[in-house]
Amino acid sequence: MAAATTGQITGVIVGFLPLDGHDSTVHGPALTTRIALVADSPDLLFAIQDDGSAALAAVDVGLNADFVYTHAGNTYTGRSGVELDATTPATTSTFQVSIISLLDRPDNELGANAKWLVRINQHTYAPGNVGVAI
């Protein structure tokens, strides 16, 4: 997936099955043959942190937003460097995800770098989405 594009997204890689003697299920060097495990249902919700570039508020729930790549992924933990672009929430139908809610957990609150639940808005397996999330 690419930041701020109109291309569709099939899902999120959640792990790998090793092939060719490579035993890592999190990260492998370039050109390592592995099978990617992809969470690809258009109904899945994903947790994502916003990039802190703006203050998202409760009124942003239901809007669409794009991703931003704030840093390279972590090769030890397998965590992505993708964050929610806090400057983009709008009704724009081509934005990559729909903001569903603030992630409900004790260490999370509105403010910079809050965690959000999102659904892929431009999903390969879903009929065309228009406007805001429903």
N, C-alpha and C positions, 0 to 999 in steps of 0.2 A: 504494500500500500504506500501511497505517497501523500505527503502533506499537501493540503489545500488543492486537491485535484477533484475532478468530477468522475473519476474512474470508480467502478464498483469494487466492493470488498467481499470476499468469500467468507472470511472468518479470521480467527486468531489462532496462531500456532501455540499449542499448550504443551508440546513435548515432541520427542523424536524416538523412533525405534532404530537402534543401531544396526548397521550393515557393514560389510567389508572389514570386520574385526575391530571397528571403532566402538568403544563401550560407553561413551557419554550419551546420556539422554537429554542433556541440557544444551550443550554447545559443542560444536565440532569445527575444525579448521575448514577453510574454504575448500570446495571441491570434494568434500567428504560425502559419500553416498549414504543417505539416510531416508527413512520414511517419516514425513511430517504428520503429526497428529493435529488436526485442525477442528476447533469448535466452530461448526459452520451453520448452525441453525439460525435462520433470520429472526427467531424469537428470543435468542439468548440475550441476557444482560451482562455487561462487563463493567468492572470497577476500573476507574482511571483517575489519575490525579490531574488537576488543572495546573498550568504552568505558572500561575501567580502573576501573569502579565496584566491582569485586570481583576477587579473584585466581582466574581460571580455572585449572584443573589438568588433568593428563592424565586423571583420573577423570571429567571432564566430557565427554570424547569419547563419542559415542553418545547423549547427552541432547539434548533440544530446548530452544530458546531463542527469545526475541522480539527485535525490533529496538528501537532507541532513536534518536531524532533529536537528535544532539548539537549540530548547527549547520546553517546553510543550506548547500545545495550550492554548489560553486564554479562561477561562470559562465564563467570562463576555461578551466579544465581539464575541466569537465564532471563532476568527481568529486562523488559524493553526500555528504550529511551523515549518512547512516545508518550506525550502528555496531551491533555485537552487544551486547545488554544482558547484561553479565557477572553481574548479580544474578539472572537468571531460569533458568539451566539446571535442568531437571527432566524427568521422564517425561511431562509434560503433553502430550497429543496435539494440542491446539489451538495450541501455540506455533508460530511462523512457520517456523523452520528447524531442521534437525538438524545437530548439530556432528559433522563427519566426522573431522577431525584438525587438529593444529597445522600451519600452512602451513610446508612444508619449504623454507626459504631461509636463507642465511647470516646475515642481519640480523634474524632473528626468533627469539624464545625465550619460554618461559612467563613470565608477569608482566603487569603493567598494559599495556594497549594492544597485546597480542599479535595477530598475524594468524592467522585460522582458515579452514579450508575448511568450507563448509556446503552443504547441499542444501535446497531449498525443501521444507518439510514439508507445508504446506497448499497444494498445487499444483492449479490449475484442471484440468489434464489428467491428473492421477494419481488412481487410486482412493483412497478414504479411507485415511488413515494413522492408525494407532493406536499410542500409546505411543512407545517410543524408536525410533531409526533402526535399520535392519537392514543 
